[in-house]
């Protein structure tokens, strides 16, 4: 049987209620209890005896009391000597009967002595532990309850001696460690404890033994029979005798190996996540639905200049360059629950613009609250590259359009006058002898006109091509007499005005100087005045003006010609539209002149614009900024 308490404790509890004269001693012959009758004979209270030595009671005669214990210890069938006691009232001689008390480890822990006065045979008390019904029932009930709990417990249970020897082990413990109970009884806990846990285990168990600790609870490792490591939650206490001396450990062990593996995996997983979280270049973040940052990875420092601690707790709106980006991403998240590669513009600590690609989703946290979590990637470099690529594509497209325009002009506008001139030349040569001088002069005059037109077209074409391909060297210089420069430029085209009967007048501010590229400025003036002459009729006037206005020189060329319809004004400076029309005398234009003017004005940092009314004429303005 496996007792819940020691047999000595059980007997000591029952002894005061037993009839007759009997005493209970431990191995050292120390009183643990007596019957009430014995206490009365000795004229002492019941609590007088526990803790006192058997030799503290006066004994007459030469009885060797230790021989009694020796006889009982070895179960020798010898007569136990009579014992003489001297009390305060009288002397008594008792016939002694005895029985050894055995514990769970089959060691003798004490003895029970039954003493009877020899002359009074009718009062003889034969103290046989096995036949004492009250004590036997008490012990049996305790033993059976503990045995049932011990053997059928779902957790491991063991009784371990103070030296660490396994005394008893239930089936659950045997399954945990892989050994049978018999195998365990041949071993010690020191042999099965993991070496790294041994010192701590011994220290704690020693605390139980010396009473410095009431009980212990710890996680420790044992070595399974197959060599694997078994984690257990160990709860242990020390069972003591009535005097507080240690008897053996009572231990409970729960197998927590699976739990420890899960914990280790979680720790490893958390460590991996933390490593990724702290070292990844992308920025991971979480916000609540109120828009406040609740978590963000340290990589935000590289991205924005803000430390992680500076960002957490602040509203995300603090970091958007444009609030509209924030509103759009929130609306999309509420609508679809997630966004992928959503481009936003954020600002750094020093208010620089950063482009970011955001992947985000709405989730429920462990508390059931809706939060937003996601990642951001810096795409500023990519964005700039995309913009550069778009600009390059636009430039390439423009170049292709310019090439197409150039080919169109060469193929049509330039070929026609040359072809016409060749036909006139053939006609003249064929009819030379039969043609009059007047007819030949007419043919040659027409040829001259066609070739002049072709030459003008070619000049415009070369100038335009140079402008489009940045072949001009922009070299602004200061000219102190703008009026003289303009007059020299206009004199070259004055015959055109005279031939059409158009008046050309200059209105230049006196003493006005200018800083500009002279060649480009003359080209602008010549083209604008030529266009004005082209669309004027006999008797019209053209006024070329130049004045200084707010740090720039503003020019204007005003005519009284046909004017330009409102729907055509927008096409004049559109590089994608080659707008051209015939002049009042049938002059054919190339559509390149205004494009050249626009580019040359832009080179100077100025502006070119037009005001026009159909039937009343047009005024072209352009400005040339001046250095301070």
MOBEL-V992811 format. One record per residue. N is the residue number from 1. RES is the residue in one letter. OMEGA is omega in degrees with one decimal (NA if undefined). D_CENTER is the distance of its C-alpha to the mean C-alpha in Angstrom with 1 decimal. Layout:
BEGIN
n = <N	N>
res = <RES	RES>
omega = <OMEGA	OMEGA>
d_center = <D_CENTER	D_CENTER>
END
This chain:
BEGIN
n = <1	2	3	4	5	6	7	8	9	10	11	12	13	14	15	16	17	18	19	20	21	22	23	24	25	26	27	28	29	30	31	32	33	34	35	36	37	38	39	40	41	42	43	44	45	46	47	48	49	50	51	52	53	54	55	56	57	58	59	60	61	62	63	64	65	66	67	68	69	70	71	72	73	74	75	76	77	78	79	80	81	82	83	84	85	86	87	88	89	90	91	92	93	94	95	96	97	98	99	100	101	102	103	104	105	106	107	108	109	110	111	112	113	114	115	116	117	118	119	120	121	122	123	124	125	126	127	128	129	130	131	132	133	134	135	136	137	138	139	140	141	142	143	144	145	146	147	148	149	150	151	152	153	154	155	156	157	158	159	160	161	162	163	164	165	166	167	168	169	170	171	172	173	174	175	176	177	178	179	180	181	182	183	184	185	186	187	188	189	190	191	192	193	194	195	196	197	198	199	200	201	202	203	204	205	206	207	208	209	210	211	212	213	214	215	216	217	218	219	220	221	222	223	224	225	226	227	228	229	230	231	232	233	234	235	236	237	238	239	240	241	242	243	244	245	246	247	248	249	250	251	252	253	254	255	256	257	258	259	260	261	262	263	264	265	266	267	268	269	270	271	272	273	274	275	276	277	278	279	280	281	282	283	284	285	286	287	288	289	290	291	292	293	294	295	296	297	298	299	300	301	302	303	304	305	306	307	308	309	310	311	312	313	314	315	316	317	318	319	320	321	322	323	324	325	326	327	328	329	330	331	332	333	334	335	336	337	338	339	340	341	342	343	344	345	346	347	348	349	350	351	352	353	354	355	356	357	358	359	360	361	362	363	364	365	366	367	368	369	370	371	372	373	374	375	376	377	378	379	380	381	382	383	384	385	386	387	388	389	390	391	392	393	394	395	396	397	398	399	400	401	402	403	404	405	406	407	408	409	410	411	412	413	414	415	416	417	418	419	420	421	422	423	424	425	426	427	428	429	430	431	432	433	434	435	436	437	438	439	440	441	442	443	444	445	446	447	448	449	450	451	452	453	454	455	456	457	458	459	460	461	462	463	464	465	466	467	468	469	470	471	472	473	474	475	476	477	478	479	480	481	482	483	484	485	486	487	488	489	490	491	492	493	494	495	496	497	498	499	500	501	502	503	504	505	506	507	508	509	510	511	512	513	514	515	516	517	518	519	520	521	522	523	524	525	526	527	528	529	530	531	532	533	534	535	536	537	538	539	540	541	542	543	544	545	546	547	548	549	550	551	552	553	554	555	556	557	558	559	560	561	562	563	564	565	566	567	568	569	570	571	572	573	574	575	576	577	578	579	580	581	582	583	584	585	586	587	588	589	590	591	592	593	594	595	596	597	598	599	600	601	602	603	604	605	606	607	608	609	610	611	612	613	614	615	616	617	618	619	620	621	622	623	624	625	626	627	628>
res = <X	X	X	X	X	X	X	X	X	X	X	X	X	X	X	X	X	X	X	X	X	X	X	X	X	X	X	X	X	X	X	X	X	X	X	X	X	X	X	X	X	X	X	X	X	X	X	X	X	X	X	X	X	X	X	X	X	X	X	X	X	X	X	X	X	X	X	X	X	X	X	X	X	X	X	X	X	X	X	X	X	X	X	X	X	X	X	X	X	X	X	X	X	X	X	X	X	X	X	X	X	X	X	X	X	X	X	X	X	X	X	X	X	X	X	X	X	X	X	X	X	X	X	X	X	X	X	X	X	X	X	X	X	X	X	X	X	X	X	X	X	X	X	X	X	X	X	X	X	X	X	X	X	X	X	X	X	X	X	X	X	X	X	X	X	X	X	X	X	X	X	X	X	X	X	X	X	X	X	X	X	X	X	X	X	X	X	X	X	X	X	X	X	X	X	X	X	X	X	X	X	X	X	X	X	X	X	X	X	X	X	X	X	X	X	X	X	X	X	X	X	X	X	X	X	X	X	X	X	X	X	X	X	X	X	X	X	X	X	X	X	X	X	X	X	X	X	X	X	X	X	X	X	X	X	X	X	X	X	X	X	X	X	X	X	X	X	X	X	X	X	X	X	X	X	X	X	X	X	X	X	X	X	X	X	X	X	X	X	X	X	X	X	X	X	X	X	X	X	X	X	X	X	X	X	X	X	X	X	X	X	X	X	X	X	X	X	X	X	X	X	X	X	X	X	X	X	X	X	X	X	X	X	X	X	X	X	X	X	X	X	X	X	X	X	X	X	X	X	X	X	X	X	X	X	X	X	X	X	X	X	X	X	X	X	X	X	X	X	X	X	X	X	X	X	X	X	X	X	X	X	X	X	X	X	X	X	X	X	X	X	X	X	X	X	X	X	X	X	X	X	X	X	X	X	X	X	X	X	X	X	X	X	X	X	X	X	X	X	X	X	X	X	X	X	X	X	X	X	X	X	X	X	X	X	X	X	X	X	X	X	X	X	X	X	X	X	X	X	X	X	X	X	X	X	X	X	X	X	X	X	X	X	X	X	X	X	X	X	X	X	X	X	X	X	X	X	X	X	X	X	X	X	X	X	X	X	X	X	X	X	X	X	X	X	X	X	X	X	X	X	X	X	X	X	X	X	X	X	X	X	X	X	X	X	X	X	X	X	X	X	X	X	X	X	X	X	X	X	X	X	X	X	X	X	X	X	X	X	X	X	X	X	X	X	X	X	X	X	X	X	X	X	X	X	X	X	X	X	X	X	X	X	X	X	X	X	X	X	X	X	X	X	X	X	X	X	X	X	X	X	X	X	X	X	X	X	X	X	X	X	X	X	X	X	X	X	X	X	X	X	X	X	X	X	X	X	X	X	X	X	X	X	X	X	X	X	X	X	X	X	X	X	X	X	X	X	X>
omega = <-179.9	-175.4	172.3	175.2	179.2	176.0	178.5	179.8	-178.9	-179.2	-179.3	178.9	-175.2	-170.3	-178.4	-177.1	-179.0	174.6	174.0	-177.8	-179.5	179.1	178.5	-179.3	172.5	-176.0	-179.4	178.2	174.3	178.5	171.6	178.9	178.6	173.4	179.5	-178.9	179.5	179.6	179.7	179.6	-178.2	179.4	177.3	175.8	-178.1	-176.3	178.0	-168.3	-176.1	178.8	-179.8	179.3	176.3	-177.1	175.9	177.7	-177.5	-178.9	176.1	177.2	-176.7	-178.5	175.9	-175.0	-178.7	179.1	176.8	179.8	-178.8	179.2	-178.6	-178.0	-176.6	178.4	177.7	-178.5	178.8	179.1	178.3	-176.5	173.0	-179.1	177.1	178.0	173.9	178.4	179.0	-175.8	-172.7	174.8	-178.8	172.0	-173.9	169.9	-173.2	169.0	-175.4	177.7	177.6	176.6	-176.8	178.3	-174.9	180.0	177.3	174.7	178.1	-178.9	179.8	178.7	176.5	177.7	174.8	-174.4	177.4	176.9	-171.7	-177.1	-175.0	-176.4	-177.6	-178.9	-178.5	178.1	-178.5	-173.6	177.3	-174.3	-177.4	-176.0	-179.2	-171.6	-176.5	-178.9	-179.7	178.3	-179.2	-179.6	-176.9	-178.9	178.0	-178.8	-174.6	178.5	-178.6	-178.5	-179.9	179.6	-177.1	-172.8	-172.1	178.6	178.0	175.1	-178.2	177.0	-179.0	168.8	-174.5	179.8	-179.3	178.4	178.2	-179.8	177.4	179.0	176.9	177.3	179.3	-174.6	-179.7	178.9	178.4	178.1	179.7	-174.2	176.9	-179.7	170.8	179.2	179.8	178.6	179.8	-177.9	176.8	-173.9	177.0	178.4	179.8	-178.1	-175.2	179.8	177.1	-176.1	-178.0	-179.2	-169.9	-176.3	179.8	-179.3	-179.2	-179.7	-179.1	179.2	176.7	177.4	175.2	-176.7	-177.7	174.6	179.6	175.5	-179.5	177.5	179.6	175.0	-177.8	172.2	179.0	-177.3	170.4	175.7	178.5	179.6	179.9	177.2	-179.9	-179.7	178.8	175.9	176.6	167.5	-173.7	171.0	-174.0	175.7	-179.7	174.1	-173.8	176.2	-176.1	-179.5	178.2	178.3	-178.5	177.8	175.8	180.0	169.8	-173.0	173.4	-177.6	176.4	-179.1	-179.5	-178.0	-179.3	179.4	179.4	178.2	178.0	179.0	179.2	178.7	178.2	178.1	179.2	179.8	178.9	178.8	178.4	179.3	-179.9	178.2	178.1	-176.9	-174.8	-173.5	-177.8	-178.3	175.8	179.7	175.4	-176.2	171.6	175.3	171.5	-175.1	174.4	176.0	178.4	-178.8	178.6	177.5	177.3	-176.5	-178.7	-178.9	176.8	179.9	179.8	-174.4	-169.7	-175.0	177.2	171.7	-178.7	-177.6	179.9	-175.2	-176.4	179.3	179.9	176.9	-178.4	-180.0	178.5	-171.8	177.4	177.1	176.3	-177.8	-179.1	177.2	178.7	-178.4	-177.8	-177.9	178.1	178.7	-179.5	177.5	179.4	-177.3	-173.2	178.3	-179.1	173.9	179.7	177.3	179.3	-174.4	177.1	178.4	-177.1	178.4	-179.0	178.9	-179.7	173.8	173.0	179.1	175.7	174.3	179.7	172.4	-173.3	166.7	-175.6	177.4	176.3	-179.3	174.5	176.6	-176.7	178.5	179.0	179.5	177.1	178.4	175.6	175.3	-178.6	179.4	178.5	177.1	179.2	179.9	-178.3	179.4	178.6	-178.9	179.0	177.8	177.4	179.3	178.3	179.0	177.4	179.2	179.3	177.8	178.6	178.5	178.9	178.1	178.2	178.9	178.2	178.8	177.8	178.3	179.6	178.6	180.0	179.6	179.5	-179.2	179.6	-175.2	-174.9	-172.3	-178.6	-177.8	-176.1	180.0	178.5	178.5	178.6	179.4	179.0	179.1	177.6	178.6	177.0	-179.0	-179.5	-179.1	-177.7	-176.0	-172.3	-175.0	-177.9	-177.1	176.4	179.1	180.0	179.6	179.1	179.5	178.9	179.1	-177.8	177.7	178.2	177.5	179.0	-179.6	-179.9	-179.1	175.8	177.1	179.1	179.5	178.7	179.1	-179.6	177.3	177.6	-177.8	178.6	178.3	179.0	-178.1	177.8	179.9	-177.2	-176.8	175.5	-179.8	178.5	171.4	-179.6	-173.9	-179.5	176.8	-178.4	174.8	-173.2	-179.1	-179.6	-177.3	-179.7	-179.8	-179.6	-179.8	178.6	-179.2	-175.2	-178.8	-178.8	-178.3	-179.5	177.8	178.1	-179.5	-178.7	-179.3	-179.4	179.1	-178.6	178.5	-178.9	-175.2	179.3	177.0	-175.2	178.1	-176.5	176.3	-176.5	172.9	-177.4	171.4	-176.8	171.1	-171.2	-178.9	-179.9	-177.8	178.2	178.4	178.9	-177.6	-178.1	-179.7	-177.8	179.3	177.9	178.0	179.7	177.9	-176.5	-175.4	176.1	178.1	-177.6	179.4	178.6	177.7	177.0	-179.0	175.6	-176.5	175.4	179.7	175.6	-178.9	173.6	173.3	176.8	176.2	-178.6	178.8	172.0	175.5	-174.9	177.3	177.7	-173.0	-172.3	-174.5	-176.1	178.8	-176.3	-177.9	178.5	-178.0	-177.5	-177.1	-172.5	-175.2	177.8	-176.3	-179.8	-179.1	177.1	-175.4	176.0	178.1	-178.1	176.7	-176.6	176.9	178.5	178.9	179.6	177.2	179.1	-175.9	-176.8	-173.4	-179.0	177.5	177.7	179.2	-178.4	-178.5	-177.7	175.7	179.2	177.6	179.8	-177.9	-178.9	-178.8	177.4	179.5	-174.6	171.6	-175.1	174.6	-178.3	179.4	-178.0	177.9	-176.3	174.1	176.3	-180.0	167.7	-176.8	176.7	179.2	-179.8	177.8	-178.9	NA>
d_center = <61.7	58.5	59.1	56.6	58.6	61.0	64.5	65.8	63.8	65.1	68.7	68.4	67.3	70.1	72.9	74.0	74.9	76.9	80.8	82.8	82.2	79.1	76.5	73.1	72.3	69.4	69.8	70.8	73.4	71.6	72.3	69.6	71.7	75.3	77.2	78.7	82.2	81.5	80.2	83.3	85.6	83.9	84.0	80.4	77.4	74.9	72.2	74.5	74.1	70.4	69.5	73.1	74.6	77.3	79.5	79.2	81.6	85.2	86.7	90.4	91.5	90.1	87.5	84.6	81.7	79.3	81.5	80.8	77.1	77.8	79.9	77.2	74.4	76.2	77.6	81.1	83.8	85.9	87.5	85.4	87.8	88.8	87.3	89.3	87.6	89.2	88.1	89.4	92.0	93.2	92.7	91.4	91.4	88.8	88.5	84.9	82.9	79.3	76.1	73.1	69.6	67.1	63.3	60.6	60.7	64.4	65.3	68.0	66.6	69.8	73.1	75.0	78.7	81.1	84.3	87.5	90.9	93.3	96.4	94.5	93.9	93.3	90.2	88.8	85.0	83.8	80.0	78.5	74.7	74.7	77.3	75.9	74.7	72.7	70.8	70.3	68.8	66.5	65.3	65.0	62.8	60.5	60.4	59.8	57.0	55.1	55.9	54.6	51.3	51.0	51.8	49.9	46.7	43.5	42.0	43.7	46.5	48.6	51.5	51.3	54.1	53.6	53.8	50.8	52.9	51.8	54.7	53.4	50.3	49.7	48.7	45.0	44.7	46.6	44.1	41.2	42.8	44.8	48.2	51.2	52.6	55.5	53.3	51.2	54.4	55.3	52.0	50.3	46.8	46.5	46.9	44.1	41.5	38.7	39.7	36.6	37.3	41.1	41.6	39.5	41.3	44.7	44.0	42.9	45.8	48.2	47.1	48.2	51.5	52.4	51.4	48.7	46.3	47.1	44.5	41.3	38.1	35.7	33.6	35.3	35.9	39.1	40.2	41.1	44.4	42.6	40.7	37.3	35.5	35.7	33.7	35.7	35.5	38.9	40.9	44.3	47.3	50.6	53.8	56.7	60.4	62.3	62.6	58.8	59.1	56.3	57.1	54.0	50.3	49.2	45.6	43.2	40.5	37.7	36.0	32.2	31.4	29.4	27.4	26.8	25.7	23.2	22.0	21.9	19.9	17.4	17.3	17.0	14.3	12.3	13.2	12.1	8.6	8.6	10.2	7.9	4.8	7.7	9.6	8.2	9.9	8.0	6.0	3.0	5.4	8.0	11.7	15.0	17.8	19.5	17.0	15.6	12.1	11.2	7.8	5.9	4.8	8.4	8.8	9.9	13.0	14.1	13.6	15.4	17.0	15.5	14.2	11.2	14.1	15.9	13.4	12.7	15.7	16.9	17.6	15.7	19.2	19.5	17.4	19.1	22.0	23.7	23.4	24.6	21.4	19.6	22.5	22.5	18.9	19.4	22.8	21.5	18.8	21.6	23.9	22.1	19.0	16.7	16.6	16.2	16.5	17.5	18.6	18.3	19.7	17.9	19.5	18.9	20.3	23.6	23.6	23.2	22.3	19.2	18.7	15.3	14.8	12.6	11.9	11.6	13.3	15.0	14.8	16.6	15.0	17.1	19.5	20.2	18.8	17.5	14.1	12.1	8.6	7.7	6.9	9.4	11.6	14.4	17.6	20.1	22.0	22.2	23.4	26.0	27.1	27.5	29.5	31.6	32.2	33.2	35.6	36.9	37.5	39.2	41.3	42.2	43.2	45.3	46.9	47.8	49.2	51.2	52.5	53.6	55.3	57.0	58.3	59.4	61.4	62.9	63.7	65.3	66.1	67.2	69.0	71.1	73.0	73.6	74.7	77.0	78.5	79.2	81.0	83.1	83.9	85.1	87.1	88.8	89.7	91.0	93.2	93.9	97.7	98.2	95.9	97.2	95.9	94.3	92.4	91.2	90.1	88.2	86.4	85.5	84.3	82.0	80.7	80.1	78.1	76.0	75.3	74.6	72.0	70.5	70.5	68.8	66.3	65.6	65.2	62.7	60.9	60.7	59.5	56.9	55.6	55.4	53.4	51.0	50.3	50.3	53.4	54.9	54.7	53.9	56.2	56.8	59.9	61.8	65.0	67.2	69.3	67.3	70.5	72.3	69.3	69.1	72.9	72.9	70.1	71.9	75.2	73.9	73.3	76.2	78.6	76.2	76.7	80.4	80.9	79.3	81.1	77.9	77.9	75.3	74.9	72.7	71.4	69.6	69.1	71.6	70.5	67.0	65.0	61.8	59.1	58.2	58.5	62.2	62.1	59.2	60.8	64.1	62.5	60.8	64.1	66.2	64.0	63.8	67.6	68.4	66.5	68.4	71.7	70.7	70.2	73.2	76.8	80.1	80.5	76.8	75.4	72.3	71.0	68.6	67.3	65.1	64.2	61.7	59.2	56.5	55.8	56.3	59.3	59.6	61.8	63.2	65.5	67.3	69.6	71.8	71.0	69.8	66.4	63.1	62.0	58.8	57.0	57.8	56.5	52.9	53.8	55.5	52.4	50.2	49.8	49.3	52.7	55.9	58.1	61.8	65.1	68.8	70.6	73.7	76.0	74.0	71.9	69.0	65.7	62.8	59.9	58.6	60.2	57.8	54.8	56.1	56.8	53.3	51.7	54.1	53.5	49.7	50.3	51.9	49.1	51.4	51.7	54.2	55.1	58.1	60.2	62.6	65.0	66.8	70.5	70.2	68.3	65.0	63.6	61.0	59.2	57.1	55.9	55.6	53.5	55.3	53.9	54.2>
END
